[in-house]
Amino acid sequence: MSAPSLAFPQSLAEKYRPRAIAEFVGLDKPKKILAKFASAPYQSAWLFVGPPGVGKTSMALALADQIGAELHHIPSQKCNAEAIDKACHDCWFVPLTGGFHIVLVDEADRMTPAAQLSLLSKLDATAFPPNTVFIFTCNETGNLEPRFLSRCRVIEFSSYGMAGEIAAYLENVWHAEGGNGNGPDLARLAKETRNNVRDCLMRLEVELMAL
C-alpha cells in the first residue's frame, strides 16, 4: 500500500503566477504583441529583455500554455552548445501536442560563446527547426552577439510606471490571503523592490505569516 501524497502549500509567487497572457500586471505592450502572436503563431525567435522579476519567463510559459506548445526549457546558465543541439534535435520531431515546440532559454546573456555560435546557424531560415518558437530572456543585451540579436524579435519588458498597478494587485492578494486592514505600505513595497512583482509577493508572504 503506497503512502498518501502530502500536499504542501505554495509560495505566493507560484500561487499567483499568471497562467495566461492577459493576467499579467502592467506590461501592456508585450501583452498586446504576444496575444496577437498567440492567435496565429509561426516559427520565429524572440528575445524578452527587462529587469528581474518583471515576468519574462512567466510570460513565455503562459504563451506556451496558450498555444498548446511542447516546452523545452533550458535553465539559467545551462545554455551550452550541447543543450542547444539536443533541444533543436528534439524539435525536428512532431510535437507531442501536435502544434508547436517552444525552446525557452533563461538568462540568455549568460550563455556560452559556443552556444551563441551554435544558434547562429540554427536560427537561419534554412536550418530553423520546423514549427518551433525560440524564446530567450535576458536582463541586458551587452553580452550578446550582434549577429544573434539580428535573428531575434526583441520585446522590452519595462517595469517603469507600474508601481500603482502593482500596489493595487498586492492589495487584492493581501485581502484574498486573509490580511487585515493594517497591512504594509504596498506602494512603498513596490518602490523598494523596483516594481519586482516576484519580490513583492515574497515580502508580502512574510508579512502575512506575521499576523
C-alpha positions as CSV (number, residue, x, y, z in Angstrom):
1,M,0.0,0.0,0.0
2,S,1.5,3.3,-1.1
3,A,1.9,6.2,1.3
4,P,-0.6,9.0,0.8
5,S,0.9,12.0,-1.0
6,L,1.3,15.2,1.0
7,A,0.0,18.5,-0.3
8,F,2.4,21.3,0.5
9,P,1.3,24.9,0.4
10,Q,2.5,27.0,-2.5
11,S,4.5,30.2,-2.2
12,L,2.6,33.3,-3.1
13,A,4.9,33.9,-6.1
14,E,3.9,30.5,-7.5
15,K,0.3,30.6,-6.4
16,Y,-0.3,33.9,-8.2
17,R,2.0,33.4,-11.2
18,P,0.0,34.4,-14.2
19,R,-1.1,31.4,-16.4
20,A,-2.4,33.5,-19.3
21,I,-1.0,36.5,-21.2
22,A,-3.9,38.7,-20.1
23,E,-3.3,38.1,-16.4
24,F,0.0,39.9,-16.1
25,V,0.2,43.2,-14.2
26,G,1.1,46.1,-16.5
27,L,3.3,45.1,-19.5
28,D,0.7,46.4,-21.9
29,K,2.8,46.4,-25.0
30,P,4.3,42.9,-24.5
31,K,0.8,41.5,-23.8
32,K,-0.6,43.1,-26.9
33,I,2.2,41.8,-29.1
34,L,2.2,38.3,-27.7
35,A,-1.6,38.0,-27.6
36,K,-1.6,38.8,-31.3
37,F,1.2,36.3,-31.9
38,A,-0.6,33.6,-29.9
39,S,-3.7,33.9,-32.2
40,A,-1.6,33.0,-35.2
41,P,1.9,31.6,-34.2
42,Y,4.7,30.9,-36.6
43,Q,8.2,29.7,-36.3
44,S,10.4,32.5,-35.0
45,A,12.9,33.7,-32.4
46,W,12.1,36.2,-29.7
47,L,14.2,38.0,-27.0
48,F,12.5,39.2,-23.9
49,V,14.6,42.0,-22.3
50,G,14.0,43.5,-18.9
51,P,14.8,43.6,-15.2
52,P,14.5,40.6,-12.9
53,G,11.0,39.7,-11.6
54,V,9.1,41.6,-14.2
55,G,7.6,38.4,-15.7
56,K,9.7,37.4,-18.7
57,T,9.9,33.7,-18.0
58,S,6.3,33.5,-16.8
59,M,5.2,35.3,-19.9
60,A,7.0,32.7,-22.0
61,L,5.4,29.8,-20.1
62,A,1.9,31.5,-20.4
63,L,2.5,31.7,-24.2
64,A,3.4,28.1,-24.3
65,D,0.2,27.2,-22.5
66,Q,-1.9,29.4,-24.6
67,I,-0.7,28.0,-27.9
68,G,-0.5,24.4,-26.6
69,A,3.2,24.1,-27.3
70,E,5.6,21.3,-26.2
71,L,8.1,23.1,-24.0
72,H,11.9,22.6,-24.0
73,H,13.2,24.7,-21.1
74,I,16.9,25.4,-20.8
75,P,17.5,26.9,-17.3
76,S,19.8,29.8,-16.5
77,Q,23.5,29.2,-17.0
78,K,22.8,25.7,-18.6
79,C,22.8,27.0,-22.1
80,N,25.8,25.5,-23.8
81,A,26.2,24.1,-27.3
82,E,25.3,20.6,-26.2
83,A,22.0,21.8,-24.7
84,I,21.1,23.8,-27.8
85,D,21.9,20.9,-30.1
86,K,19.7,18.5,-28.1
87,A,16.7,20.9,-27.9
88,C,16.9,21.6,-31.7
89,H,17.3,17.8,-32.4
90,D,14.1,17.2,-30.4
91,C,12.3,19.9,-32.3
92,W,12.6,18.1,-35.6
93,F,10.1,15.6,-34.4
94,V,6.3,16.3,-34.4
95,P,5.4,17.9,-31.1
96,L,3.5,15.7,-28.6
97,T,0.8,18.4,-28.5
98,G,0.5,18.3,-32.3
99,G,1.2,22.0,-32.6
100,F,4.4,23.9,-31.9
101,H,7.7,23.5,-29.9
102,I,8.8,26.3,-27.7
103,V,12.5,26.4,-26.7
104,L,12.8,28.7,-23.7
105,V,16.3,29.8,-22.7
106,D,16.5,31.7,-19.4
107,E,19.2,34.4,-18.9
108,A,20.5,34.1,-22.5
109,D,23.0,36.8,-21.8
110,R,24.9,34.2,-19.7
111,M,25.0,31.5,-22.4
112,T,28.4,30.4,-23.6
113,P,30.0,31.9,-26.7
114,A,29.9,28.4,-28.3
115,A,26.1,28.3,-27.7
116,Q,25.6,31.6,-29.4
117,L,27.7,30.4,-32.4
118,S,25.6,27.2,-32.5
119,L,22.4,29.2,-32.5
120,L,23.5,31.4,-35.4
121,S,23.1,28.7,-38.0
122,K,20.0,27.2,-36.3
123,L,18.2,30.5,-36.4
124,D,18.7,30.9,-40.1
125,A,15.7,30.1,-42.3
126,T,17.3,27.1,-43.9
127,A,18.2,25.3,-40.6
128,F,15.4,26.5,-38.4
129,P,13.6,23.6,-36.8
130,P,10.0,23.3,-38.1
131,N,7.1,24.5,-36.0
132,T,9.5,25.9,-33.4
133,V,9.5,29.1,-31.4
134,F,12.6,30.2,-29.6
135,I,12.2,32.5,-26.6
136,F,15.3,33.9,-24.9
137,T,15.2,36.0,-21.8
138,C,17.8,38.4,-20.5
139,N,18.3,41.4,-18.2
140,E,20.5,43.2,-20.8
141,T,21.9,42.6,-24.3
142,G,25.6,43.7,-23.8
143,N,27.0,40.2,-23.8
144,L,25.0,39.0,-26.8
145,E,26.4,38.8,-30.3
146,P,25.0,41.4,-32.7
147,R,24.5,38.5,-35.2
148,F,22.5,36.7,-32.7
149,L,20.4,39.8,-31.8
150,S,19.7,40.3,-35.5
151,R,17.9,37.0,-35.7
152,C,15.5,37.7,-32.8
153,R,12.4,39.9,-32.4
154,V,13.1,41.9,-29.3
155,I,10.4,42.8,-26.8
156,E,11.2,45.3,-24.0
157,F,9.7,44.3,-20.6
158,S,9.8,47.6,-18.6
159,S,8.7,48.0,-15.0
160,Y,8.6,51.8,-15.4
161,G,5.3,53.3,-14.2
162,M,3.9,50.0,-12.8
163,A,4.0,50.9,-9.1
164,G,0.4,51.9,-8.9
165,E,-0.9,48.8,-10.7
166,I,1.4,46.6,-8.6
167,A,0.2,48.1,-5.3
168,A,-3.4,47.6,-6.3
169,Y,-2.6,44.0,-7.3
170,L,-0.8,43.4,-4.0
171,E,-3.8,44.8,-2.1
172,N,-6.1,42.2,-3.7
173,V,-3.6,39.4,-2.9
174,W,-3.3,40.7,0.7
175,H,-7.1,40.5,1.3
176,A,-7.5,37.2,-0.6
177,E,-4.9,35.7,1.7
178,G,-6.6,36.9,4.9
179,G,-4.7,40.1,5.5
180,N,-6.4,42.7,7.7
181,G,-6.7,46.5,7.2
182,N,-3.3,47.1,8.9
183,G,-1.2,45.8,6.1
184,P,2.2,47.0,4.9
185,D,2.6,50.1,2.8
186,L,2.1,48.4,-0.6
187,A,3.1,51.4,-2.7
188,R,6.4,51.7,-0.8
189,L,6.9,48.0,-1.1
190,A,6.6,48.2,-4.9
191,K,9.1,51.1,-4.9
192,E,11.6,49.4,-2.7
193,T,11.7,46.3,-4.9
194,R,11.8,48.4,-8.1
195,N,8.5,47.0,-9.2
196,N,9.7,43.4,-9.0
197,V,6.4,41.6,-8.6
198,R,8.1,38.3,-7.5
199,D,10.0,40.1,-4.7
200,C,6.8,41.9,-3.7
201,L,4.9,38.7,-3.3
202,M,7.7,37.1,-1.3
203,R,7.8,40.1,1.1
204,L,4.0,40.0,1.3
205,E,4.1,36.3,2.2
206,V,6.4,37.1,5.2
207,E,4.1,39.9,6.4
208,L,1.1,37.5,6.2
209,M,3.0,35.0,8.3
210,A,3.5,37.7,11.0
211,L,-0.3,38.1,11.5
